[in-house]
Amino acid sequence: MTERQELFAALSRAVLDGDDAAAPRLAAQALDGGVSALDAVEKALVPAIREAGRLFEEGEYFLPELVTAAQAMKAAMAVLQQALGAEAAALALGRVVIGTVEGDIHDIGKTLVGTLLSAAGFAVSDEGASVSVARFVARARELDADLVCASALLTTTMPKQRELVEAVRAAGLRAKVMVGGAPVSPRWAASIGADGHADNALAAVTVARSLVGRDAPS
Ligand code: B12
């Protein structure tokens, strides 16, 4: 194993162990060693939290272990986020309102999408988790948003994305709606009339750019 692979393995381990002291320390170590923040997120943190989810599904982890794993991931993300943001081009590609839908507290993926959109040059207003449809609409109106991005991680909260699309249209807003989250498929996105969908944060940036008519030059 190379030094970098060892570091990523240790970072993944820290998340799986729910070690919220080691995870940010290792994340900082990675940055100091010249590792790209995005690489650390995609190659160490995301696989680790998915593995924690798998262990939870198999009954090997219980909810407290999943919670501490998520806390360790968030502590590491907080360190990496600064580096992701620092790479931001001051382009102002458009204004984005992002949040996780009401009734859903999963915010790791949403935060990652928001961070990468911001790093790509969008002005992002992150409304947090469990955001009501009314709040999404009010913020989009207030900011004259180009894009409203809604995350849902639970099959029981996905219908809120449909409500959101309907409410944005009913309010006569010009904002386009992009949806995502692990259970959200392109088919679901199309069926609720969303303008866009992406299944990871990097793809979300590409789709967002295309929705605001600012495709990256090829
Ligand atoms: C971590 C986690 C938690 C943490 C959340 C911590 C936090 N602050 O976010 C805790 C432990 C608190 C938690 C709680 C619960 N969880 Co949970 N959780 C997970 C887990 C393991 C990982 C989610 C995650 O963070 N993934 C990593 C991120 C980076 O990936 P992501 O969220 O998918 O996001 C990426 C893409 O989807 C996309 N994306 C995300 N959002 C958006 C938005 C837009 C606009 C776009 C374009 C793209 C996009 O880009 C992201 C980055 O690449 C998943 C399992 C899984 N494999 O998904 C279960 C899971 C989602 N949880 C589940 C459940 C059931 C729950 C609970 C109900 C458990 C309980 N009994 O209490 C509660 C929910 C309470 C509530 N009301 O919300 C189920 C959902 C099942 C279902 N069919 O609905 C899952 C699938 C686990 C399982 N198999 O049982 N959970």
Boltz pocket constraint, residues with backbone or C-beta under 6 A from the ligand:
constraints:
  - pocket:
      binder: B
      contacts: [[A, 46], [A, 49], [A, 50], [A, 52], [A, 53], [A, 54], [A, 56], [A, 57], [A, 63], [A, 66], [A, 67], [A, 70], [A, 103], [A, 104], [A, 105], [A, 106], [A, 107], [A, 108], [A, 109], [A, 110], [A, 112], [A, 113], [A, 148], [A, 149], [A, 150], [A, 151], [A, 152], [A, 153], [A, 154], [A, 155], [A, 156], [A, 178], [A, 179], [A, 180], [A, 181], [A, 182], [A, 183], [A, 196], [A, 197], [A, 198], [A, 199], [A, 200], [A, 201], [A, 202], [A, 204]]
      max_distance: 6.0
